[in-house]
Amino acid sequence: ESPEDSITDSAVFAVGNETYSGTLQNRTSDPPRIPRRLIFTHNYNLLNPSKTDGDPPFNAKDPLTANILHTIETYQKFWNVSDAKAKMTEKEETAEVVFLTDADCIKAVHKAEPRLVKIFSHEMNGRFKADICRAAYLYLHGGYFFDTDVGVIKPVNFDALDIPAEVPNVVGELRLKGEKLNNPRIIPEEDDIVTFSTVYDKQGQFHQAFTAAMPGHPVMKRSLEYMVAFYEENFGQVLPQRIIQDLLKAHDNFIPSITNSEGMALGSYTLYVALRATSHEEWEEYVRGLMKDHGYTSAHESKKSHGDIVAKRRYARYLYEISLDDEEVTRLGLWADVPRQGSGFVRKRSICNNVCFAGRQVYFYSRVPDSRPGPCPIEPEFV
């Protein structure tokens, strides 16, 4: 059974009078792309609560629920407009919405990496559970995964993003755009398809609150394997030697694990290491398989100009996380038109104004204010 064969019925449900469902029906005349599937997870389904399980009733005014509905509506409109501009003669896809509860996550984890089922079931940290679920579901089915508190300002259009730099860097990306330096832009060709995307933070690590991937991606598969190693504390037995040496240098001669994580988040850390450990040859082999399975043959095969760019760059696109209040953003005069969140909230919650950008466009708030305890809580300002 291939990863894509195991899609479950949990992706179809109703919210109010709207029913969200869909199937992947890419035209073979186009290159393959990440499925139009919006994925969320929470300990219960905020959009379709279960009365039998005692879930709170659906509340469209709940901050997280309202935010999720906004994400769905924004992407549905964006994809519909994109199809219209492309003069689609037939309906290509209906965006699918998947909301994963703990029970749904266990099913996905069992199919993707059975060794993680017991770990997931016993894990008390909700963020770590979401990390495991995210990796499992993206590996099996592909799509666009959003943390429930990521605030969409504008949908990501991968066609508008350049091939990333050899060493992606937030401040470097800012300066290239803000100071209009001699930007070594590499504009993707039709064959430079996007198979993986996430967000780099200012420390050069992943902020995976947004992650998108095609099904069966080798980076997602390896991240699941590394999660097992993280819990079993045997990274040294599974990592390539070159990665081990780099990690030892970065972490004062030890490799983070569940008992000594040095503040590293499970999902971000294992995904970052998995990206580094996946070879260019593996990326190339994966894309060749996608093209073959999709029945796609490039009309520009003889005109490729990016053959000297490694596959890990050609087939990925990245966003970059920065605070709107960062001194570099202020110095360059960027994004003064993007509203600051929570002007009446506690000022120390600066993460409320972290955004994810690419080029000159801000796409997401990293976190939206929420009434629950979290990184960006709704909390009145006090003296």
Secondary structure in CASP SS format (residue, H / E / C, confidence):
PFRMAT SS
TARGET T0000
AUTHOR 0000-0000-0000
METHOD secondary structure of the structure
MODEL  1
E C 1.00
S C 1.00
P H 1.00
E H 1.00
D H 1.00
S H 1.00
I C 1.00
T C 1.00
D H 1.00
S H 1.00
A H 1.00
V C 1.00
F E 1.00
A E 1.00
V E 1.00
G C 1.00
N C 1.00
E E 1.00
T E 1.00
Y E 1.00
S C 1.00
G C 1.00
T C 1.00
L C 1.00
Q C 1.00
N C 1.00
R C 1.00
T C 1.00
S C 1.00
D C 1.00
P C 1.00
P C 1.00
R C 1.00
I C 1.00
P C 1.00
R C 1.00
R E 1.00
L E 1.00
I E 1.00
F E 1.00
T E 1.00
H C 1.00
N C 1.00
Y C 1.00
N C 1.00
L C 1.00
L C 1.00
N C 1.00
P C 1.00
S C 1.00
K C 1.00
T C 1.00
D C 1.00
G C 1.00
D C 1.00
P C 1.00
P C 1.00
F C 1.00
N C 1.00
A C 1.00
K C 1.00
D C 1.00
P H 1.00
L H 1.00
T H 1.00
A H 1.00
N H 1.00
I H 1.00
L H 1.00
H H 1.00
T H 1.00
I H 1.00
E H 1.00
T H 1.00
Y H 1.00
Q H 1.00
K H 1.00
F H 1.00
W H 1.00
N H 1.00
V H 1.00
S H 1.00
D H 1.00
A H 1.00
K H 1.00
A C 1.00
K C 1.00
M C 1.00
T C 1.00
E C 1.00
K C 1.00
E C 1.00
E C 1.00
T C 1.00
A C 1.00
E E 1.00
V E 1.00
V E 1.00
F E 1.00
L E 1.00
T C 1.00
D H 1.00
A H 1.00
D H 1.00
C H 1.00
I H 1.00
K H 1.00
A H 1.00
V H 1.00
H H 1.00
K H 1.00
A H 1.00
E C 1.00
P C 1.00
R C 1.00
L H 1.00
V H 1.00
K H 1.00
I H 1.00
F H 1.00
S H 1.00
H H 1.00
E C 1.00
M C 1.00
N C 1.00
G H 1.00
R H 1.00
F H 1.00
K H 1.00
A H 1.00
D H 1.00
I H 1.00
C H 1.00
R H 1.00
A H 1.00
A H 1.00
Y H 1.00
L H 1.00
Y H 1.00
L H 1.00
H H 1.00
G C 1.00
G E 1.00
Y E 1.00
F E 1.00
F E 1.00
D C 1.00
T C 1.00
D C 1.00
V C 1.00
G E 1.00
V E 1.00
I C 1.00
K C 1.00
P C 1.00
V C 1.00
N C 1.00
F H 1.00
D H 1.00
A H 1.00
L C 1.00
D C 1.00
I C 1.00
P C 1.00
A C 1.00
E C 1.00
V C 1.00
P C 1.00
N C 1.00
V H 1.00
V H 1.00
G H 1.00
E H 1.00
L H 1.00
R H 1.00
L H 1.00
K H 1.00
G H 1.00
E C 1.00
K C 1.00
L C 1.00
N C 1.00
N C 1.00
P C 1.00
R C 1.00
I C 1.00
I C 1.00
P C 1.00
E C 1.00
E C 1.00
D C 1.00
D C 1.00
I C 1.00
V C 1.00
T C 1.00
F E 1.00
S E 1.00
T E 1.00
V E 1.00
Y E 1.00
D C 1.00
K C 1.00
Q C 1.00
G C 1.00
Q C 1.00
F E 1.00
H C 1.00
Q C 1.00
A C 1.00
F E 1.00
T E 1.00
A E 1.00
A E 1.00
M C 1.00
P C 1.00
G C 1.00
H C 1.00
P H 1.00
V H 1.00
M H 1.00
K H 1.00
R H 1.00
S H 1.00
L H 1.00
E H 1.00
Y H 1.00
M H 1.00
V H 1.00
A H 1.00
F H 1.00
Y H 1.00
E H 1.00
E C 1.00
N C 1.00
F H 1.00
G H 1.00
Q H 1.00
V H 1.00
L C 1.00
P C 1.00
Q H 1.00
R H 1.00
I H 1.00
I H 1.00
Q H 1.00
D H 1.00
L H 1.00
L H 1.00
K H 1.00
A H 1.00
H C 1.00
D C 1.00
N C 1.00
F C 1.00
I C 1.00
P C 1.00
S E 1.00
I C 1.00
T C 1.00
N E 1.00
S C 1.00
E C 1.00
G C 1.00
M C 1.00
A C 1.00
L H 1.00
G H 1.00
S H 1.00
Y H 1.00
T H 1.00
L H 1.00
Y H 1.00
V H 1.00
A H 1.00
L H 1.00
R H 1.00
A H 1.00
T C 1.00
S C 1.00
H H 1.00
E H 1.00
E H 1.00
W H 1.00
E H 1.00
E H 1.00
Y H 1.00
V H 1.00
R H 1.00
G H 1.00
L H 1.00
M H 1.00
K H 1.00
D H 1.00
H H 1.00
G C 1.00
Y C 1.00
T C 1.00
S C 1.00
A C 1.00
H C 1.00
E H 1.00
S H 1.00
K H 1.00
K C 1.00
S C 1.00
H C 1.00
G C 1.00
D C 1.00
I C 1.00
V C 1.00
A H 1.00
K H 1.00
R H 1.00
R H 1.00
Y C 1.00
A E 1.00
R E 1.00
Y E 1.00
L E 1.00
Y E 1.00
E E 1.00
I E 1.00
S E 1.00
L C 1.00
D C 1.00
D C 1.00
E H 1.00
E H 1.00
V H 1.00
T H 1.00
R H 1.00
L H 1.00
G C 1.00
L C 1.00
W C 1.00
A C 1.00
D C 1.00
V C 1.00
P C 1.00
R C 1.00
Q C 1.00
G C 1.00
S C 1.00
G C 1.00
F E 1.00
V C 1.00
R C 1.00
K C 1.00
R C 1.00
S H 1.00
I H 1.00
C H 1.00
N H 1.00
N E 1.00
V E 1.00
C E 1.00
F E 1.00
A E 1.00
G C 1.00
R C 1.00
Q E 1.00
V E 1.00
Y E 1.00
F E 1.00
Y E 1.00
S C 1.00
R C 1.00
V C 1.00
P C 1.00
D E 1.00
S C 1.00
R C 1.00
P C 1.00
G C 1.00
P C 1.00
C C 1.00
P E 1.00
I C 1.00
E C 1.00
P E 1.00
E C 1.00
F C 1.00
V C 1.00
END
